[in-house]
Amino acid sequence: MGFVSEFKEFISKGNVLDLAIGVIIGASFGKIVTSMTDDILMPLLSVFTRGIDFKNMFVTLDGKAYGTLDDAKKAGSAAIAYGNFINAVIYFLIIAFVIFWVVKLANRMKKAPVEVVSVPAPPTTEQQLLMDIRDSLRANRT
């Protein structure tokens, strides 16, 4: 079997194609969540927190004060950007919540498994003959 035919067989398997589709959809979904968080949720959250911008919440390790995280980075200062961590946690919670509902919806759409009722097989002719003999012997005892 040649390299090309082996590769074609590998690619045509269902699991590989499903994984590739999942990765592509996941990347697109990540962009949607990022936009929803940056463009919708964070501005709403800043209204409730009186204009706090999580992206510019940081602590510099050199003790100097900078206006924004970008200013600190441009100055070459090491900074702990805990605001970016808060954003990442919010992104994660949104993705987890949406995936929870997608899985819940998918499980609801699945058909319930059909119960298979097993019917015992009828006795073979030998078994039926032996049961008739047994029943006849029991009847003669009484």
Backbone as JSON, one array per atom type, in Angstrom:
{
  "sequence": "MGFVSEFKEFISKGNVLDLAIGVIIGASFGKIVTSMTDDILMPLLSVFTRGIDFKNMFVTLDGKAYGTLDDAKKAGSAAIAYGNFINAVIYFLIIAFVIFWVVKLANRMKKAPVEVVSVPAPPTTEQQLLMDIRDSLRANRT",
  "N": [[0.86, -1.17, 0.0], [0.66, 2.13, -0.93], [2.06, 5.33, 0.09], [0.36, 7.52, -0.46], [-2.15, 6.31, -0.76], [-2.46, 5.2, 1.79], [-2.52, 7.54, 3.31], [-4.84, 8.7, 2.25], [-6.75, 6.83, 3.1], [-6.5, 7.15, 5.88], [-7.31, 9.85, 6.22], [-9.93, 9.69, 5.33], [-11.29, 8.41, 7.31], [-13.9, 8.54, 9.72], [-13.49, 9.68, 12.34], [-11.27, 11.38, 12.14], [-12.12, 13.35, 10.34], [-14.31, 14.38, 11.78], [-12.97, 15.44, 14.0], [-11.4, 17.43, 12.75], [-13.41, 19.14, 11.78], [-14.53, 19.88, 14.22], [-12.41, 21.32, 15.37], [-12.19, 23.51, 13.62], [-14.74, 24.71, 13.89], [-14.6, 25.23, 16.62], [-12.54, 27.15, 16.74], [-13.74, 29.28, 15.38], [-15.89, 29.69, 17.07], [-14.55, 30.54, 19.34], [-13.71, 33.08, 18.53], [-16.17, 34.36, 18.36], [-16.99, 34.3, 21.04], [-14.94, 35.84, 22.17], [-15.45, 38.32, 20.97], [-18.04, 38.8, 21.93], [-17.51, 38.98, 24.66], [-15.56, 41.07, 24.83], [-16.82, 43.19, 23.44], [-19.47, 43.38, 24.3], [-20.1, 42.25, 26.95], [-17.99, 43.16, 28.71], [-18.07, 46.05, 28.46], [-20.65, 46.42, 29.61], [-20.18, 45.37, 32.14], [-18.29, 47.18, 33.03], [-19.86, 49.4, 33.44], [-21.25, 48.71, 35.76], [-19.11, 48.46, 37.48], [-18.18, 50.97, 37.67], [-16.58, 51.97, 35.5], [-14.18, 50.49, 35.52], [-11.51, 49.04, 33.86], [-10.71, 45.91, 33.04], [-8.59, 45.03, 31.49], [-6.5, 46.74, 31.96], [-5.66, 46.26, 34.52], [-3.09, 45.71, 36.57], [0.04, 44.85, 38.11], [3.14, 46.24, 38.56], [6.44, 44.98, 38.75], [8.65, 46.46, 39.21], [8.02, 48.57, 40.8], [7.31, 51.06, 39.82], [4.88, 53.4, 38.55], [2.55, 53.08, 35.95], [0.47, 54.19, 33.28], [-1.03, 52.47, 31.59], [-1.14, 48.97, 30.77], [0.17, 48.47, 28.4], [1.92, 50.65, 28.31], [3.62, 49.98, 30.43], [4.74, 47.64, 29.44], [6.06, 48.62, 27.2], [8.0, 50.13, 28.44], [9.57, 48.18, 29.36], [9.11, 46.96, 31.74], [8.51, 44.4, 34.11], [5.4, 42.91, 34.56], [2.56, 41.89, 36.39], [-0.27, 40.87, 35.03], [-3.1, 40.78, 36.16], [-5.65, 41.49, 35.44], [-5.97, 40.62, 32.83], [-6.05, 37.93, 33.38], [-8.49, 37.81, 34.76], [-10.2, 38.44, 32.65], [-9.73, 36.15, 31.04], [-10.79, 34.16, 32.68], [-13.47, 34.91, 32.67], [-14.02, 34.56, 29.92], [-13.7, 31.77, 29.8], [-15.78, 30.9, 31.52], [-18.02, 31.75, 30.09], [-17.76, 30.23, 27.71], [-17.89, 27.64, 28.81], [-20.5, 27.68, 29.86], [-22.07, 28.01, 27.54], [-21.36, 25.69, 26.11], [-22.32, 23.79, 27.88], [-25.1, 24.2, 27.57], [-25.37, 23.56, 24.86], [-24.67, 20.83, 24.82], [-26.65, 19.89, 26.52], [-28.94, 20.45, 24.97], [-28.37, 18.86, 22.73], [-28.43, 16.31, 23.89], [-31.1, 16.21, 24.57], [-32.26, 16.09, 22.08], [-31.58, 13.64, 21.16], [-32.73, 10.4, 20.29], [-34.61, 8.33, 22.42], [-33.25, 5.31, 23.66], [-34.38, 2.3, 22.23], [-36.12, -0.11, 23.95], [-35.29, -3.44, 24.04], [-37.11, -6.21, 24.13], [-36.53, -9.31, 25.26], [-37.59, -12.32, 24.08], [-38.1, -15.49, 25.29], [-36.73, -18.3, 23.64], [-38.7, -20.71, 21.93], [-39.19, -24.06, 23.16], [-37.12, -26.72, 21.94], [-37.81, -29.52, 19.75], [-36.91, -31.85, 20.97], [-36.71, -31.01, 23.63], [-39.39, -30.43, 24.13], [-40.53, -32.97, 23.87], [-39.25, -34.29, 26.01], [-40.36, -32.82, 28.13], [-43.05, -33.54, 27.87], [-42.87, -36.28, 28.47], [-41.99, -36.13, 31.12], [-44.21, -34.82, 32.29], [-46.13, -36.76, 31.83], [-45.18, -38.9, 33.4], [-45.4, -37.78, 35.95], [-48.15, -37.54, 36.11], [-48.95, -40.23, 36.19], [-48.05, -41.06, 38.69], [-49.82, -40.16, 40.57]],
  "CA": [[0.0, 0.0, 0.0], [1.5, 3.31, -1.06], [1.91, 6.42, 1.05], [-0.81, 8.32, -0.81], [-3.37, 5.55, -0.46], [-2.57, 5.12, 3.25], [-2.95, 8.86, 3.78], [-6.24, 8.85, 1.85], [-7.55, 5.99, 4.01], [-6.46, 7.78, 7.19], [-8.12, 11.07, 6.19], [-11.34, 9.4, 5.07], [-11.93, 7.85, 8.5], [-14.85, 9.48, 10.31], [-13.01, 10.39, 13.51], [-10.35, 12.45, 11.74], [-12.92, 14.42, 9.77], [-15.06, 14.98, 12.87], [-12.03, 16.24, 14.78], [-11.05, 18.62, 11.97], [-14.58, 20.02, 11.78], [-14.64, 20.41, 15.57], [-11.36, 22.33, 15.58], [-12.54, 24.7, 12.84], [-15.88, 25.34, 14.54], [-14.12, 25.74, 17.9], [-11.79, 28.4, 16.51], [-14.73, 30.31, 15.05], [-16.66, 29.93, 18.29], [-13.69, 31.33, 20.21], [-13.77, 34.47, 18.06], [-17.48, 34.89, 18.74], [-16.97, 34.52, 22.48], [-14.06, 36.98, 22.43], [-16.17, 39.53, 20.58], [-19.15, 39.0, 22.87], [-16.96, 39.41, 25.94], [-14.91, 42.38, 24.7], [-17.68, 44.23, 22.87], [-20.79, 43.45, 24.94], [-20.12, 42.02, 28.39], [-17.05, 44.01, 29.46], [-18.61, 47.4, 28.63], [-21.73, 46.37, 30.6], [-19.57, 45.15, 33.45], [-17.61, 48.41, 33.45], [-20.9, 50.31, 33.95], [-21.52, 48.31, 37.14], [-17.9, 48.64, 38.29], [-17.82, 52.4, 37.53], [-15.56, 52.23, 34.5], [-12.94, 49.74, 35.69], [-11.14, 48.27, 32.69], [-9.93, 44.77, 33.52], [-7.37, 44.86, 30.7], [-5.43, 47.58, 32.51], [-5.41, 45.96, 35.93], [-1.8, 45.04, 36.61], [1.0, 45.28, 39.13], [4.5, 46.18, 38.04], [7.38, 44.45, 39.72], [9.73, 47.41, 39.48], [7.52, 49.57, 41.74], [6.94, 52.3, 39.13], [3.47, 53.48, 38.14], [2.32, 53.28, 34.52], [-0.95, 54.43, 32.99], [-1.65, 51.27, 31.01], [-0.28, 47.8, 30.68], [1.02, 48.67, 27.21], [3.01, 51.57, 28.7], [4.55, 49.22, 31.27], [5.47, 46.71, 28.57], [6.97, 49.41, 26.35], [9.12, 50.57, 29.28], [10.36, 46.99, 29.69], [8.84, 46.57, 33.13], [7.8, 43.14, 34.31], [4.11, 43.23, 35.16], [1.59, 40.81, 36.59], [-1.5, 41.39, 34.44], [-4.19, 39.98, 36.71], [-6.86, 41.85, 34.71], [-6.07, 39.67, 31.69], [-6.48, 36.65, 33.96], [-9.93, 37.93, 35.01], [-10.84, 38.31, 31.33], [-9.64, 34.75, 30.62], [-11.76, 33.4, 33.48], [-14.8, 35.24, 32.14], [-14.15, 33.84, 28.65], [-13.88, 30.35, 30.1], [-17.12, 30.68, 32.08], [-18.99, 31.9, 28.99], [-17.65, 29.05, 26.84], [-18.41, 26.47, 29.54], [-21.94, 27.82, 29.95], [-22.66, 27.75, 26.22], [-21.17, 24.27, 25.79], [-23.28, 23.07, 28.72], [-26.43, 24.25, 26.95], [-25.33, 22.83, 23.58], [-24.71, 19.41, 25.14], [-27.98, 19.61, 27.06], [-29.85, 20.44, 23.83], [-28.07, 17.68, 21.91], [-28.94, 15.13, 24.6], [-32.56, 16.23, 24.51], [-32.67, 15.76, 20.72], [-31.3, 12.23, 20.89], [-33.85, 9.49, 20.48], [-34.46, 7.42, 23.55], [-32.94, 3.97, 23.17], [-35.52, 1.39, 22.18], [-35.92, -1.28, 24.79], [-35.45, -4.71, 23.33], [-37.66, -7.22, 25.03], [-36.09, -10.61, 24.77], [-38.59, -13.38, 24.22], [-37.37, -16.76, 25.33], [-36.93, -19.15, 22.47], [-39.57, -21.86, 22.24], [-38.41, -25.29, 23.35], [-36.87, -27.54, 20.75], [-38.69, -30.71, 19.73], [-36.43, -32.79, 21.99], [-37.1, -30.48, 24.93], [-40.84, -30.61, 24.26], [-40.76, -34.39, 24.09], [-38.84, -34.59, 27.39], [-41.36, -32.23, 29.05], [-44.25, -34.39, 27.78], [-42.6, -37.52, 29.22], [-41.98, -35.75, 32.53], [-45.59, -34.55, 32.72], [-46.83, -38.05, 31.84], [-44.72, -39.66, 34.59], [-46.0, -37.14, 37.13], [-49.59, -37.85, 36.13], [-49.12, -41.64, 36.53], [-47.76, -41.23, 40.11], [-50.98, -39.82, 41.42]],
  "C": [[0.91, 1.24, 0.0], [1.17, 4.39, -0.04], [0.63, 7.21, 0.8], [-2.09, 7.59, -0.46], [-3.56, 5.37, 1.05], [-3.06, 6.44, 3.82], [-4.42, 9.09, 3.45], [-7.15, 8.05, 2.76], [-7.62, 6.62, 5.4], [-7.37, 9.0, 7.25], [-9.6, 10.75, 6.04], [-12.03, 8.74, 6.26], [-12.76, 8.93, 9.16], [-14.28, 10.28, 11.47], [-12.09, 11.55, 13.14], [-11.14, 13.62, 11.18], [-13.73, 15.13, 10.85], [-14.18, 15.88, 13.72], [-11.67, 17.52, 14.04], [-12.2, 19.62, 11.96], [-14.74, 20.66, 13.15], [-13.62, 21.5, 15.85], [-11.71, 23.62, 14.84], [-13.71, 25.44, 13.49], [-15.47, 25.93, 15.89], [-13.36, 27.04, 17.76], [-12.75, 29.54, 16.19], [-15.54, 30.67, 16.28], [-15.85, 30.77, 19.27], [-13.7, 32.8, 19.82], [-15.1, 35.12, 18.45], [-17.51, 35.2, 20.23], [-16.08, 35.71, 22.83], [-14.77, 38.29, 22.09], [-17.3, 39.82, 21.55], [-18.62, 39.53, 24.21], [-16.39, 40.82, 25.85], [-15.89, 43.49, 24.33], [-19.03, 44.39, 23.57], [-20.7, 43.34, 26.46], [-19.21, 42.96, 29.18], [-17.53, 45.46, 29.54], [-19.78, 47.45, 29.64], [-21.18, 46.21, 32.01], [-18.88, 46.41, 33.94], [-18.61, 49.46, 33.93], [-21.16, 50.0, 35.42], [-20.3, 48.51, 38.05], [-17.35, 50.06, 38.17], [-16.59, 52.61, 36.66], [-14.25, 51.49, 34.66], [-12.7, 48.91, 34.43], [-10.22, 47.14, 33.15], [-8.62, 44.61, 32.77], [-6.21, 45.65, 31.27], [-5.28, 47.41, 34.01], [-4.13, 45.13, 35.98], [-0.98, 45.59, 37.77], [2.38, 45.15, 38.51], [5.45, 45.73, 39.14], [8.56, 45.39, 40.0], [9.29, 48.55, 40.4], [7.12, 50.89, 41.11], [5.47, 52.24, 38.72], [3.4, 53.78, 36.64], [0.82, 53.43, 34.3], [-1.68, 53.2, 32.48], [-0.64, 50.13, 31.01], [0.66, 47.92, 29.49], [2.19, 49.6, 27.53], [4.07, 50.84, 29.53], [5.39, 48.27, 30.42], [6.47, 47.45, 27.68], [8.2, 49.86, 27.14], [9.99, 49.38, 29.69], [10.18, 46.52, 31.11], [8.1, 45.23, 33.17], [6.51, 43.45, 35.06], [3.27, 41.96, 35.3], [0.24, 41.36, 36.15], [-2.69, 40.55, 34.92], [-5.53, 40.34, 36.07], [-7.07, 40.95, 33.5], [-6.51, 38.3, 32.19], [-7.98, 36.68, 34.24], [-10.7, 37.79, 33.71], [-10.85, 36.85, 30.87], [-10.63, 33.89, 31.39], [-13.18, 33.67, 32.98], [-15.04, 34.55, 30.8], [-14.45, 32.37, 28.89], [-15.29, 30.08, 30.6], [-18.19, 30.8, 31.0], [-18.96, 30.67, 28.09], [-18.22, 27.82, 27.54], [-19.92, 26.51, 29.63], [-22.61, 27.48, 28.62], [-22.51, 26.28, 25.85], [-22.12, 23.41, 26.62], [-24.65, 23.04, 28.06], [-26.46, 23.53, 25.6], [-25.42, 21.33, 23.84], [-26.08, 19.02, 25.67], [-29.01, 19.53, 25.93], [-29.63, 19.21, 22.96], [-28.58, 16.41, 22.58], [-30.45, 15.06, 24.55], [-33.05, 15.8, 23.13], [-32.41, 14.3, 20.37], [-32.56, 11.41, 21.11], [-33.57, 8.6, 21.67], [-34.16, 6.03, 23.01], [-34.18, 3.07, 23.27], [-35.2, 0.18, 23.04], [-36.2, -2.54, 23.99], [-35.92, -5.73, 24.35], [-37.27, -8.58, 24.47], [-37.17, -11.64, 25.11], [-37.84, -14.7, 24.25], [-37.72, -17.62, 24.11], [-37.84, -20.32, 22.85], [-38.71, -23.12, 22.38], [-38.25, -26.06, 22.04], [-37.78, -28.76, 20.82], [-38.24, -31.73, 20.77], [-36.85, -32.33, 23.39], [-38.6, -30.67, 25.16], [-41.2, -32.06, 24.53], [-40.4, -34.79, 25.51], [-39.83, -34.01, 28.4], [-42.64, -33.05, 29.05], [-44.06, -35.68, 28.58], [-42.62, -37.23, 30.72], [-43.41, -35.56, 33.05], [-46.39, -35.85, 32.79], [-46.44, -38.88, 33.05], [-45.32, -39.08, 35.86], [-47.48, -37.5, 37.23], [-49.82, -39.29, 36.53], [-48.85, -41.89, 38.02], [-49.0, -41.01, 40.96], [-52.17, -40.66, 41.15]]
}
